[in-house]
């Protein structure tokens, strides 16, 4: 087909300069010039036709052989409109030929491009078309501005001072009049183009227009978080809530978070929220009656807690009040939703009828007129009555036409019934309590209102979250101070090679009382109970790893301990200490496990031996002497090597020396333990031998090393974390046993602990699905089914427990939780081969987690809680196994892919406020689409623990929708990464998501780390949640560190990482450079951070993960060994000998039997010698 330009040129050249031809030639010559200059617009073309006189219009469409509406001129006009994405039928052209462009037609045509954009605001073409129209309206369609977005033209004029203030206001007014809902998008884009130093000036110049036109202020505040913050901050107190409630929920969350430390604004928002939720409840006598505090708390609980909602779902006053909040204030909205749905169904039904009729027939014309009337005015009883009377003759016989009219009448009757207050209230109750009911058009609107009310309830719960964060920070600061004081008093501090010191801090009731006083809290009863009610369970003894770099006396004593006479360790290694192996901690924990086993299995109450802090202290001192000797020699070796090769990485060499010493050192430390025990037991040695005989490997793998909370700070990285205790281990999975540990992260600086500004909560959990006996490959079908169901039920229970624990950390968050499953994906065959994948049955475990999550989510939905689902994000992180793939032949891989896409979408939707208004809308709509399909699957009966979502019709539909959306979003990258690190990471994840970077195994580690960093509530883990989890969470800790420090405090490698995040957030593209920056920074600064302790506690040894030797392509792991899970850039990683120390590998029961026997023989031999 020739291009439209060619057709028009041929048409013009074929016309003379006389009569009708002269008119045709003139009009199409003008249109041709506009077309080739890229200045043709829908409005321009419409005005061109509108301004024709009747005679000119007749000449333009005149044809000797065809009807005017079928003439070549009419055909070309249609094609021009079609070129601009406006479809006109022959009938439309007939109307234009006959009547010209009427006022109604003009309005429709000129509004098409705006309407198209409204329907799909993130589609590149629709956005480009609307920009083009508005540039023409503003007379900005010069050749200089060809192809430029509208916002870019404005920015260039404004930044070069070519746009007077009155012209800026005129621009804003024009856009508001032409395309009001586009105004926030336009402001966002222009603001995003401003350089950092220009942003405040741009805001100041834009604001006056909205101050003068306050009725359109909502368009201003929806443009960007900065706009909303400025407006709300400067608003009178009584207006703050009004504007706050007009923001989308994701923006409300961001704005409220910003004002957490601004009492005036925070309280104004909370007061307005309370007024909204608690006012207007009539008493039995019909008079206004407020609620007392207990009743208000119950209303909040009804909104946020399905269990309480179920209890109150009868006729309690509070529950009825919540129902009225859902129904009474939204009648118009609900009615409009029903009317729109009925209108669409009626038009669809009529179109189906017309498709089978002759367009020249009388019935065709009748129903076409009815359809057009319904499109204009909606379906109603009166409209149907008019058309019944009009078409009596046509509808007198029992034909399809009569049946269609009857169907339309019933459709309208059902809609009118659904609009009644009682029906709306009944529907709201059913949806709120999770009853299984047939879906109606009203459901989405009601659920949206419920979600909005739940968000408002969360605002009132934010005080609890803030209190928890404050108390946790004060608790950590108190422990840190106690540890420092304890270490300072010790003659022999337990120093660690990192420049840290270890301490066991024991707290008593008076300590807990002091902590509560420090928080400004009043309490009754046990202070410890009150503390635990706020922050969750704590252990009375805390194992502390304290950085002494900011303590002058202790850092000096550490240098003496290290015998570093020529240079200060803290100066030489000021940036590197977080990547040095914490060998003292590692060896201490290694023997603490044995000590615990001996206490519980060998000496349970029979011998005069108790594991107290003094016992552990004595043991650590013995170990520390060995560590001191080792590290002094190692440092001498490093210094000597540096003289020979100045560029040598001393930390890498130091770690290598310590790794090589691990096995011999571990055995010596075990001997120290046995010696210390034997010194205390005196005459009970025969009984010891007897009890030792019963020791099993399981005794060393079924309990954690200390069962204590762990606290570690890092002066350089400005981090501090408390990791909660567990007695359960990853290598002793059982029904009902979950080795979950919550990470309480805070900012540390100058011995002061403060909460982070972000609102994320994070936990470590080993794969929650119980496995099967690895020695039994084949089972009877009945046994398989029973075991599978038990495992599914257990997954559901563990997800409930995890959510309850995490909810304690975030009382104000009731949205989705992400379970980041870090295990590799592989085909089913590997799970039935006895020696493949180390017999870990990863696929079976993942499958049970996927299916169990559906059962868990279904149960939540049935209780009316569709907000708090758990989504499994299974992106493998070690570059082994299969990659995510929508079309993989293996069902588990396809399921992992779909669930991961849903999880990432939920995270992006939570942070939607960081995107443009158009993208916010698109993310929200896509998320709601995904939830509608997912909940249909949950309600179908297939979410029973045996089916995959991806294999269902709903799952297949969602895969298609998400792929279409990702393709669309790929062309709609964020314009700016400006903002904090969290914003950069979210936008980076968006680009990775849209280009399916998570389908590439090479970037799994990177994407999981970025995800956990911004997920509002997450738990993560591989099979053991030790090795791969450490790698992910260690990177998260580094990102937390970077986010809380000033730019000038960051190293070059950290700045490179931030700059690459900034670039990728806007440009997308290849992830290789970002992966490199992350790996390099992690290797340098946090390789042995706080999370390294998790492996030590769980398996009495460090992680055994190794780095690749692939130097040809440093980002790719080419080895077959699955323990090679880090790239070759991690040059400081030395863990070759870790595996042999791990409790499930070291055969510790035999080791200690032999050691005790050997030591007792030596003792007898010594006696005999005497």
N, C-alpha and C positions, 0 to 999 in steps of 0.2 A: 504493500500500500504506500502510495506517495505521501510525503509529509504534508501537513495541513498548509504550511507555507507555500509549497510547490503548487498545491491545488488552487490556492487563492491567486497566486501569481498567474497561473494558466487561465483562471477564470477572468481576471482583470484584462489580460492581454486579448481575450476573445470578445471583449465588449467595445462597442463604439462609443462615441462621445455625444450621442443623440438619444433623446427620449428616455425610455426606461433604462437603457444601457448606461446612460450618463450618470444616473442616480446610483446604479449598481457599482459602476466603476469608481465613483467618488467615495462611496462608503467603504468598499472593500480595500481601496488604496489606503485610506486612513487606518483601517484595522490592520492591514499588512505592516505598515510602518510601526504601529504600536507593538505588533507581535514580534518583529525582528529586533526591536529595541528593548524587548523584555519589559514593556510597559503596559501590556494589555492586562486588564483586570476584569473581574465579573462586574464590578460596579461601573467601570468605564464602558464595557460593552452594553450593559443594560441601559445606561444613560444615553448611549449612542442611538439605540433603537427607540427609547422613550421620547427622545427629542425630535424624532421624525414626524413630519406632518402626515395626515392620512394619505395625501397624494404620494409623498415620498415612500411611505410604507408600502403602498400599493405597487409602486414601481419597483421597489426592492425585491418583492416576492413574486412579481409577475412572471408567469410562464405560459407559453403557448400550448404546451402539450400536457402539463400536469396541474394539479391543484396547487394553489399558492403555497400551502403548508408543506407540499412535497417538492417544491422547486429546488433548483441547485443552490440558490441563495439561502433558502431555509435550511437545506442540508449542511451548508458551510457554517451557518450560524450555530446550528446544533453541534457541529464538530468543535467549534471554538469554545462553546460552553463546556463540552465534554472534556476538552483539553484542560480546562480549569476545574475538572472534577464536579461539574454540574450537569446532571442528566435531564434532558428535555425529550418528551415523547412527541409523536406527530400531533396528538391532540393538544398538547401544550403549545406547539407551534401554531396550530390552527387558531387557538385563542389569541396568541400574540398577533397573528396576521389580521385577525378580525378586529380586536379591541386595542391593540398596541400594548404597551407596558402599563398596566393599571397600577394603582397605588399598592394594592395587595400583592400583585405579582412582583413589583419592584422590591417590596419588603422581603418577600420570600427569596428572590434571587440574590439580592445583596447580602442576605443573612446566611446563605448556604455555606460559605467557607467558614464562618464563625460556628455555625451549627456542626459542620464536619469536625472542626477542632474540638468542640465540646464533647462530641461522642468519642473521640479518640485523641486526647490531648498530648500523648507522647509519640504519636505517629509523625515521622519526619515530614511527609508530604503535606499533611494537614497544617502543620505548624508553618511550613514554608509558604503555603498558599495564603494563610491568614496574614503573615508578615507582609507579603507582597501587596495584599489589599490595603492594609493599613498604611504602608509606605506611600501608596498612591493617594490615599485620603489626606495624608500629612504633607503631600507634595515632596516626598523624599525619594522618588523613583528615578533619580538621575543615573547616568551611566556610572558615576563614581560609587554609587551605592548598590549597583547590580549584584545580586547574590548575597548581599549582607543581611543578616537578621536585623529586624527592626530595632532591637535593644542595642545592637552594636552601632547602628547609625546614631541613635540617641547618645550613647556613651561618647562616641568620637566628637560629636558636636558639643556636648557638655564639657568634656575634659579639655577641649581646646578653646573653651570660652566663646564659642560661636552661638550659644543658646542662651538668650536672656532669660531671667527668672519668669517673666510673664509668658514667654514662649514655652517654657517647661510646663507651666500650669496649663497652657492651652493644649499641649501634647497629651497630658494626663487626662484632661477633660474629654478630648476627642476619643481617646481609646476607651474611656469609661462609657461614653455614649454609644460607640460602635460595637464594642465587645467587652462588656463589664467584667465578665469572669476571666477574661484574658489579662486584665490589669495587674493582678498579683503576679502572674507569670512574667509579664513584661518588666515589672519592677525588680523581681528576683534576678532576671537575666542581666539587666543593666547594672544592678548592684554587684553581681558576681564578676562583672568585667572590671570593676573599679580596683585599682591597686589598694593595698592595705591602708596607705596613708590618705587615700581619697574617700574611703567609705563613710567616715563621719561627716564630711562635707556634703557628700551626695544625700545622705539621710537628712541633714539639716535643710537642704534646699528643696527636698521633695515633701517634707512634712507639712509646711504651711498650707498647701493645697487641700490636704485632708483635714487640717484644723479648721479651715474655712467651710468645709463640706463634711461635717462629722457623720452625716448619714451614710457616707460611703467609707468611713474609717475601717470597717471589716475587711475591705479589699486591700487596704494598706497593711494591716497587721498580719494578714495571711500570706504576705509576700515572702517574708523571711523571719527567722527567729529574732534577728537584730531589730527588725522593724517592730515586732510585737513587744519586745523587751523595752524599747524606747517609749513606745506609746503607753504601755501599762505603767511604767515607772513614772511618767509625767502626768498620768490621769488622776483626777480627784479620787479619794479613797472610795467614795460611794459608786464610782463608775468602773472600778478595776474589775470587779466580778462580771459586769455586763460584757466587757470586751474579752475577758478571759474565756467566757463560755462560748464565744463565737469562733474560737480557734478550733481547728481539728484536734482530735484527742492526742495525737503524737506531738503536736506543737504545745498543747497544754502541759504535757509531761515535761518537755524541755524548758518551757518558761517557768513552771513552778520550781523545777530543779535549780534554775538560775537564781531564783529569789529565796532559796532556802535560808540564806543568812541575812535576809532583809526583812526584819520583823514586820514593818509597816505593810509591805506588799503581800508577804506570806499570809499574815493574819487577815488581810482584806479578802484574799482569795478563799481562805478557809471559812471565813464568816459568810461570804456569799454562797459558798458551797453548802454550808450548814443550813442557811436560809432556804436554799433550793430543795434540799433533801428533807428537812424537818418541818417546814411550815405548811399550813393549810390542811391540817387533819381535823375533821369535825368530831365532836364528842357525840354521845348518843342523843343529846338534846339538840344537836345541830349547831352548837356554838363552836367557835374556834377554840381549840385546846392544844397547847404545845406539848412537847415531850420532855420528860426529865432525862438526866444523863444516861441512866440505865436503859431507858427506852430508845434513846438515840443510838447507843451502842448496839442494841438489838437490831435496829434498822440497818445499820452498817453490816452487821453479821448476816442478816437475811440476804443482803445484796452480794456479799463476798463469800459466804460459807454455805455450800449446798446442804450440809448436814443440818445446820440450824434452820435453813430455809424449809427443809422437809418437815422439821418439827413444828414450825410456825405456820405451815401452809393451810391451816384451817381457817379459823375466823379471828385470829389474834389481831388486835388493833394495828400493831406495827406492820404485819404482813399486808393487811388491807390497805394501809397507807402506801406501801411500796407499789401495790397494784394500781392504785390511783395515780401515783407518779408516772407509771408507765402509760396509762390510758388517757387520763383526763387532759393532760397538757399537749397531747399530740393528735387530737382528733382530726384536725385539718390535714395533717401530714398522712395519717392512716387512710383517710378518705381519698386523698389525691393518689395514693399508691394503688388503692383498689380500682379507682376510676381509670388510671393509666393501664393497669393490667387488663381490665375488661375491654377497654378500647383496643388494645393490641390483639386480644383474642378475637374480638368481633371482626376487625379488619382482616385478620388472618383467615377466619372462616369464610368471609365474603370473597377474598382473593381466591381461595380454593374453589369456590363455586364458579367465579368468573373465568377461571382458567379452563373450564370445561364448556363454556358457552360461546356462542357466536357473538362477536363484538357488535354486530349490526342489529342484534335482536332487541326487543322491547324490554325483556327481563334483564338483559345485560345493562342497559342504560339505567333501569330502575335501581338495581343493586350497586351500580357504580356511583349513582347519586347518593344512595344511602351510605356507602362507604366513605365518600368524601365528606358527608355531613358528620359522620361519627369521628372522622379525623379532625374536623374543625371544632366540634362541640362536645364530643364524647358520647357514650351510649347512655340513653336515659329512657324512662317509661314514656315520657312525652314525645320524644323523637320517634320512637317505634310506633306510637299511636298515630302520629302524623303520616308516617309512611304506610301503615296498615290502611288508613283511609284512602291514601293516594293510590295504592296498588290493589284495591279490593278485587278487581277483575283478574289481575295476574295471580292473586293468591287464593282464589276461590276453590281451586281443586287441590287434592292431596298430592302435590308434586315436591320435588327437591326444594323449590322456591318456598313453598309453604313450610316445609320442615326447617329450612334455614331461619325463617322468621321466628318460628317456634323456639329454636335453639337460642336465638338472640334474646328472646323474651325471658327464657329460663336463666340465661347467663346474667342478665340484668337483675332478676329476682334474687339470685344467689349473692350477687354483689351488694344489693341493698340490705339483705339480711346480715351480711358480714359487717356492715357499717354500724349496726345497732350497738349501743354501749355495752349491753349484756354480752353480746357475741365477742366484741373486742376484748372485754375483760376476761371472758372464759378462755379466749385464745391466748391472752397474755399469761394467764395462770398456767395453762398447759405447757407453753414454751418455757416459762420460768422454772417450772419444776421438772422439765425433761420428759413429759409424757410423749409416748409415741403416737403421733397423729398425722393424718394426711396433710401434705403441705399446701399452703395457700400463698397468694401474692403478698398477704399482709405480714407473713412470718419474718421476712428480712427486715422490714421496718420496725417491727416490735423488738426483734433481737438487737437491732442497732440502738434502739432506745435503752434497752436493758444494759447493753455494753457501755453506753454513755453514763448511765447511772452508776454502774460499777466503777467506772473511772473516777467519778465524783467521790464515791465512797473511799476509793484509794487515796484521794487527796487528804481526807480526814484521818487516814491511817498513817500518813507520812510522818506525823509526829512520833509514832512508835518506832518507825525505821530510823529516824534521826536520833532518837533516844538510844536505840540499840547501837548505832554506829558510835555515838559519843561514849557510851559505857564500855564498849569493846576497846576503843582507843585508850580510854583511861585505865582499863584493866591491863592492857599490854604495857602501857607506860609504867604502871606500878610494878609489874613483874620485872620489867627491864631495869628499873631503878633498884629493886631488891637484889636482882642478880649482880648488878655492878657493885653494890655494897658488899655482898657476900664474897665476890671474887677479890675485891680490894683487901679484905681482911685475911685472906688465905696466905699462908706462908708459901705454898706452892700452887699458884693458879694453874688450872688445867688448860694450857694454851693449845691452840690448834694452828696448823700451818697457814691458815688463811689470815692470821692476825686477829683471831677471835679467841674467846675463852669459854669453856663449858661450865655450867653450873646447874645444880638441882635446887630449884626454889620451892620451898614448901610453905603454903599459905594456911592460915588458921582463921577462925571466925573474926578475930579483931582486924585481920588484914582485909577481909571482905567488907567489914564495916567501914574501914577507911576508904576503900575504893568507892563505895556508895556515897560517902561524904564528899569525896573529890568530885563526884558527878552532880552534887547538889540535890541528892534524892533523899526522901524520907522513906522509912520502911518499918514494918512490924515483923517480929519473929526472926527467923534465921536470915542473916544477911547473905549467906551463900545461896540459900533457896531463892531469894529475891534476885540475886545476880543471875542465877541460872534461868529464872523465868524470863529474864530480858535477853540474854545472849545465848542461852542453850547450855548443855552440860559442860562442866569443867572438871579437871582433875586437880586434887589438892597439891600434888607435886607437879611441877612443870620442868621439862628438860629444856634448858636454855643454851643457845649458841649466840654469844654476845660479841659483836664487833667492838674492839677496844680502841679503834683508831681515833675516836673523838674523846678519849680519856687520857690525859697527859701522863698520869702516873702509870697506868696499866700499859699504855703503848710503849713507855720507856722500859718497863719490866719485861715486856715481850721481846724487845730488842736485846735485852740482857739474856733472856732465855735462849734466844736464837744465836747469841754470841756474834751479832753483826756489828763489829767495831768500826768498820770503814764506811758503812752507809746505813741510812735509816730505811728499814724494810718498808715502812708505810709510805715513804716518799718514792722509793724505787718502784714499788709495786702498787702505787696508789689506785690505778685503774684496773689492775689485773686480779685482785685478790679473790673476787667472786668466781674465778675460774680455776683456782687452785684446789686440789683435792683436800677435802676436810678429813684428813686421815685419823686424827684423834677422835673425832665424832664417830667415824666409821668403825674403828676398832672398839671403842667403848660400847657402842650399840651391839656389835657382834657378840661380845661376851655378856652383855646385859640379857640377851635372849637366853643364853645357857644358864645364867644365874636365875632367871625367872623359872625356867623349866626345872632346875634342881630344887628350887624352893617349893614348887607346886607338885612335883612328881616324886622327888627323892626324899625331901625332908618335910613333908606336910604335917607340921605341928608336933613332930616327934623329937626333933633336935633343937638345940638352943641356937637356932640360926634364923635371923629375920633379915629380909632385904630392906635395910633402911638406907637413908641418904648417906650415913657415915660409911656404910659398907661399900656403896657404889663409889663414894669419894675416894676411899682407900684404893679401890681397884683402878680408878681413873688415874690416880697419881702414879701407880706402878706402870700403867700403859704409857703415861705421859713421859716418863723417863726414857722409855724406848723410842717414842716419837721424837723427843728432843735430840737424842743421839743420831737418829736417822736423818732428821731434817738439817741438822748442823752439817753433817757430812755431805748431804745432797746440795746444800747451798754452796759449800766450798767447791763441789764439782761443777756447779752451774757457773760460779764466778770464774773458775779456771777455763771452762769451755768458752765463756764470753771473751776472755783475753785472746784466745786463739781465733775465735770467729765472732766479732763484735755484733753481727746481725742476728745471732742465735736467739731464739725465743726461749728465755729462761723458764717461763711458766710451763711450756710444753716439755722441756727437759726435766724440770722438777717433778711434774706429774708422771712422766715415764719412769723416773727413778722410784717414786713412791709406789707405782703400780707393780713394778718388778719386785718390790719388797713385801707386797701384800701377804702372800701365802706364808712366808717364813715369819713375818710379824704377827699374823693372825694366830699361828701355832704358839708363839711365845706368849701372846696375850691370854690364850686359853690356859697355858701353864700358870700364868699369874693368877687367874681365877681359881684354879684348883688349889694352888698354894694358899691363897687367901681363905678359901673355904676350910681347908684342913687345919689351918691355924686356929680356927674357931670351934671345931667340932670335937676335938680331944679324943674321948674314949668311944665314940660311936662309929668307929671305922668299919667294923664288921657289918653293921646295919647298912652303912653306905653301900658296901659291895653288893649286899642283897638287893637293895632298892635299884641300884644302877642296872642290874640285870634285866629289869623290866622296861627300861627306856626304849622307846621306838622312834623311828624317823618322824612319825606323825606328831610326837610330842614337841618337836622343834619347828614344825610347819603349821601347827594349828593355833599358835598364839603369837601376837606381835612381841617385839623385843622388850618394850617397856610398858605399854599400855598407858602412856602419859601424853598429855598435851605437849606440843613442841613450839618453842618461840625462837625466832632468829631475826636479827636485824642486820642491815648492810649499810654502813655509813656512806660509802661511795655512791651506791645506787639509791640511797634514801628510801629504803624499803624496810618494812617490818611485817612479819606474818605470824599468826598463831594457827597452827594446824591441829585440829581436834583429834582426840585419841580414839582408838578402837582396839578391841582385843582380837577381832577377827582378822584373818589373813586371806590373801588372794589365792593361796595354794591349799586352802581347806574350805572350798565352796560347799555349802550345804543349804538345804531348804531352810529359809528363815534366817540365814546368816548373811550379813552384808557388811563388808569392810569399808564403809564410807567414811571419808574424812573431809571436813569442811575447812576451806582455806579462808581465814579472816585477814585480808590484806589491808595495810594502812601505810600512810606516808610518814617517814621518819626523818627528822632533821634537827640537829643540835640537841639531842636527847629529848625531843618533844615528839609525841605521836599524835597525828591528826588523821581523821577519816579522809579517804580519797573523795574527790568531788563527783566521780561517776557513781552510778547506782547499779553495780553488778554483783552477783553472788556466784560463788564457784565451789564445786566439790569434786573430790577425786573418788571414783568408785571402780573397783574391778568389774569386769564383765558380769552382769547380774544374773545371767542364765546359768543354772546348775548344769554341769556336764553329765556325761555318762561314763560308766566304767570303761576305760580305754583298752582294757585287756579283752573285752567282749565286743566283737565286731558285729555279730548277727544276733538278733533277738526275736522272740515270738511276737507276732503282730499285737496281741493283746497287751503284752508287757510294754512294747514300744509306745502304744497309745496312752497307757496309764502314766508312764514316765514322762511323756511329752506334756500331758495335761497338768501333772504336778509341777513341771518346770514352768509352764505358762502361768499357772496360778501364783507361783513364787515370784515370777517377774512382776506381775501385777501388784503383789503385796510390797515388793521392794520399791517399786515406783511410788506407791502411796507413802511409804516411809521416807523416801528421799524428798518428795515434795513437801511433806510436813516439816522435815528438818530445814529445808531451804526456805520455806515460808517463814520460819522463825527469824531468818536473816533479813527477809524483805516483807514485813507485814503489809506494806502498801502496794505489793505487786501481785496480781492474780492472773497474769497472762501466761503464755506458753513457756514451758521449760524445755531446754535443748539437752538431749543426751548425746554427747559427742563420743561415738563409738570409734575407737582408733584402730581396730583390728583390720587385718588384710582381708580382701575378698578373694574367694577362689571357687572353683567348680565343685559340684557335689562329690565327684569321684575321690577327691583328696580326703574327704571325711570318712571314707570307708577303707582306705588303705592304711595299714597299721603304722607305717613309719614315715608317712608324708606329713609335712607341716608339724612335725614333732608331736604328732598325735593329739593336737590341742583342740580338735573339733571346732575350729573357729566358725566355719560356715553354719554348723548346727546351732551353735551358741547365738550367732547373729540372727539366724532365722527365728529362734525362739524369742529373742528380744524384739524383733520387728512385730511378730504376731502378738506377743504379749502386750506391746504398747497399744495395739489396736483394741485389745480387750479392755485395758486400763482406760483408754480414751472413751470407749463405748460406755463403760460404767459411769464415767464422769458425765457424759452427755445425757445419760438416762436420769441423772440427778439434777439436770438443768445447768450443768457447768461445762459449757463448750468453749470457755475462755482459757481454761488452764490445762490444755492438753500437753502431753510430752511428745516432742518430735525427735526422732532418732536421726542424727547426722553422722552417717558412716562413711567418712572419707579416710581411706587408708593413709598412713603417714610414713611408712617405711619403704615405699616404692616397690614392694613385692606384691605378688598376687595379681588379681584382675583390676582393671580401671573401671570407674563408674561408666555405665553405658545404658542408654534407654532401650537399646535393641539387643542387649546381650542374650545369648541363648539360655543362660542360667537365670532362673526366676529370682533367686536371692539377690543376684547382682542388680537385676532390674528393680527389685523392691528397694534395695539400698539407694539406688539412684533417685527414685521418686521421693522417698522419705527425706533424703538429703536435700533435694530441691525444695521440699516443703519447709524443712527446718530453716534453711537459709532465707527463704522468702519471709518466714515469720520474723527473723532477726532484722531484715531490711525494713519490713513494715513497722516494727517497733521504733526504728530510727528514721521513719519517713520524714520527720520534720527537718532532717539535714539535707533534703532534696528540694527541688522546685515544687511549686504548688501542683503543676501538672503531673509530676512524677509521684507526688504524695497520693494524688487521686488514683493514679494507675496502680500503685503498689497496694493501696487499700482495696480497690475493686478486684484486683487479681487474687489477693489473699482471701477475700470473701468468696470469690468463685471457687477457690481451692477448698475452702472449708465447707461450702455447700455440697460439693461432690464428695468430699471425705466423709461428711456426716451422713450423706445418703448411703455410702458404703457401710458405715458403722451401724446404721439402722436396718440394713438389708438382711441381717442374720448371718453374714459371712465373717463378721469380726468376732469369730469364736475361737481363735487360736490355731486355726488350721488353714486359713486363707491369706494370701497376699493382696494388699490393696492394688498393687500395680497390675494384677491379673484380672481385676474386675473391669466392667464397662466404665464405671466412674473413674477408676484409676487411669485407664487408657485415654479417656477424654481429658483428664487433667494433664497427662504427659503432653498431649497435643497443644493444649492451651498454654502451658508453661514454655514450650519450645517456641510457639508463635510470639509470646510476650518477650522472651529473651532476645529473639531476633529483632524485635521492635526496639527494645531498650538498648541494644548494642549500638544503635544509631542515635541514641539520646543520652550521651555521656554527660556527667555533671560538668557545668561550666567552670566551676572553681572548687578547689579543695580547701579554701580558706576556712579557718576555724581551728579547733583543738585536734589533738592526735586521734581522738575517738572519731571525729567527723571524717578525717582522712581515711581511717581504716574502714569505716562503713562504706564510703564511696569507692574505695579500692575493692572491697568485697562485692559491691554492686557490679563493677566492671568485670571482675572475675566471674561472677555468676552469669552475667549476660553473655559472656564469650565462652562459657563452659570450661573455664580453666580448672575447675575442680574435677573434671573428667580426665585430667592429665595427672598420672601418679606422681610425677616429679614434684608437683606443687602441693601435695596433700598436707605435709607438715606445716608449710607456710599458711595455708588457708585455714587449717584447724586452729592454729595459734591466733591468727587474726580474728577468727570467729569467737573463740572463747573470750578474747579481750573485750568484745562488745556485746556479747549475749547477756541479756538482763538477768537470766537465771540459768545456770548450766551445771551439769555434772559431766565428767569426762573420764575415760579410761580405756585401756586395751584389755587383754585377757587378765593381766595382773594389776594393771594401772600403776605399774612401777616404772618400767623402762621407757616405753613410748610416751607414757603420760608425762614423765619428767621432761622429756624433750619438748613437748608442747607447752606444758605449764611453765617451764623455765623461760621460754620465749615470751609467754604472757607476762611473767614477772618483769622481764626486761622492758616490755612495752609500758607496763605500769610505772616503772622507774622513769622512763623517758618522758611520759606524759605529765609527771609531777615536778619535773626539773626545768630550770630556765635554759634558754637556748645556749647561752654562753657556758653553762655547766656541762653541756653534752660534749662528748669526744667527737673527733672527726668521723669515726665509723658510725656513731649514733646519729650525727647530723646527716650523713649520707643516707641512712635508713629513712629518716624523716623526709628528706628531699625526694627520695624515690617514691615514697608513699604519696607525697604531694603530686608528683608527676603522674603516677599511675592512676590516681584518683580522678584525674581529668582526661588523660589520654588512653588509658587501658593498654592493650597490646601485649607484648611478650612479658612473662613473669620472671624470666631468668635473672634479670638484674635485681629485682626486689628480693628474690630468693637468696641471691648472693649477699646482699646487704644485711638481711636478717641473720643468715648463717654466720657471717663475719662478726657482727656485733655480739651475737650470743656466745660465740667461741671466745671472744675477748673478755666479756664482762660478767657473764652469769651462768657459765657452764656447770658450776657446782653451787648453785643458789639454794634457796630454802627447800625446794621440792626434792632435792637429792636425798633428803632425810627420809622421804616416804619409802623408798626402796630399802634403805637401811633398817627402818622400823619393821617393815613387812617381811623381809627375808634375810635380815642380819648381814647384809652386804650391799655394796653399791650396785647400780645398774651395770649390766654387761654389754650394753649397746656399743658397737664399734663404728668407726668412720670408714668410709669407702677409700679405696686406694686409686680410684679412677681420676687421674690428673688430666686426662685428655678432655674430659667433659665433666667439670667439677660439680655440676648440679645434679648429675645422674649417678644413681647407685647401680653398679653393674654386677655386683657379686650375687651369688645364689644364696649364700648364708643369710637367713632372715634377721640374724642379730646385727648384721651390718645395716644400720638404719639411719645413719647420718652421712652427709656428704663429705668429700675429702677436704672441704674447707675447715672442718672442725679439727684443726691440727693439735689442739691441746687436750683432746679426748684420749685418755689412756685407761682402758678398763679390761685389758686382756686377761687379767687374773681374778676379776671379780666373780665370775661364774662359779669357780671352785669354792668360793667362800659362802655362797648362798645356801640357806638352810635346807632347801630341797635337793641340793647337789652335794653338800659337804659330808653327809653321813655322820652328823654330829653325835648321834647316840653312841656309835662305835668309838669315835674320837675321844669322848669324855670317859667312856668305860676304860679305854686303854690308858688314858692319862691318869685317872684316879688309881688304877691298878699299879701303874709304873711308879707314881709318887709314893704310894703306900709301901711298895717294896723297897724303894730308896730309903724311906723312913726307918723300916725294920733293919735294913742293912746298916744304917748309921748307928742304930741302937746296938746292934751286934758288935760293931767296931768299937763302940765305947766300952 
